[in-house]
Every structure is written in C-alpha cells, then in structure tokens.
Amino acid sequence: MSYANTVETSHKASAGTDARRRCKAGSPALRAAGSDASKPRNLHNRQLGMAGEEVAAESLKAAGYVIVDRNWRCRAGEVDIVALSPEGVLGFVEVKTRSNHRHGMPIEAITMKKLARMRRVMGSWLAQRDIVPAHRAISLDLCSVDWDVHGEPVVKHLQGLK
C-alpha cells in the first residue's frame, strides 16, 4: 500500500475531546447498555468511531476542505466522508479511529479487499451524481484518528491510497 501525502495534526477542539470523554467505559450510555459484556464493547466502538469521524471532518474543514457528503451508503458499502480539497480534488475518505493499538494501527485496517470495496462505493457515489471521473480529480484517502495518552486526538490524513 502506498500513499501520496501524509498530513498529521493534533486536533484540540473541545468537541472532539468531549466526544472522546463520552466514550469512556464508565459513561452513562455504556452503563445503560446493560451487563452483557459484548454490548458495552460494541457501543463503545460505535461511539469512538462517531467521535473519530467528527474529529476527522473538523480537521479536514480546518485544512480548507469542503465536506460534500458523510456516511453515504449503497449496496457496495459506505463512504465515511466525501470532501472537496482546496485544489479541487474530490476525496473519498475512510476514517479509522483507535484508542489504543491492541488491534494494530489504523492504516493496517485498510486491506486490498477494503480498497476494492472503497473503489466500488466511490464509483456508485459518482454514478448517482452523474460525475465522470475522467473530468474530475479524485482521491481515495484515509484519516486515522489516534487518541493520545492525554485524551487528545491526533489526526493523520493519508491522501491518494493506491
């Protein structure tokens, strides 16, 4: 796997930090999920993912991107964020969020199978809007959101996955 550019930022927005705090194991939402061990874990992962997507979107906006679409779904799958860069490149962004690296780094979650699925979703999104890829620069990107030891998100934007 290769990528063209990497942009790393430390996102200190209070919304992202608050969202992260809501994801902790002792949160009321997790306690309300019941005593089944699998439910709190899944709910935590969902909340963590949503918080990561919000942080990634804010980071992209701060870098001058315009968010065109979020969480768009079709039969082939889902695209987390579609964003237009300041240079006019339409980026299809997969967001991977980690609170630790027990299950690997976020980039390791992007397999060849996942890239193929992302390309199919990208094609469906473009087809639904009658956009011809040959007439517009497009990019397949990854935003990884890692929460550091201080509870602050660190965002890395990898552009042009191949």
Number of C-alpha atoms within 10 A of each C-alpha: 10 9 13 11 12 13 11 14 13 15 19 14 13 11 13 21 19 13 17 22 16 18 23 15 14 11 13 11 16 20 12 10 16 11 10 8 9 11 15 20 14 13 16 20 16 13 19 24 20 18 24 28 25 17 29 30 23 18 23 21 16 11 13 14 21 17 17 12 14 16 12 14 13 12 8 15 17 18 22 22 25 25 25 22 18 12 9 13 14 22 23 27 29 24 26 23 25 20 20 13 9 7 10 10 16 19 16 10 11 17 11 11 9 13 16 13 16 22 18 17 21 25 15 17 20 13 12 8 8 9 12 11 13 7 7 11 13 18 22 20 26 26 29 26 30 22 21 13 9 7 15 20 27 20 24 22 21 21 20 18 16 12
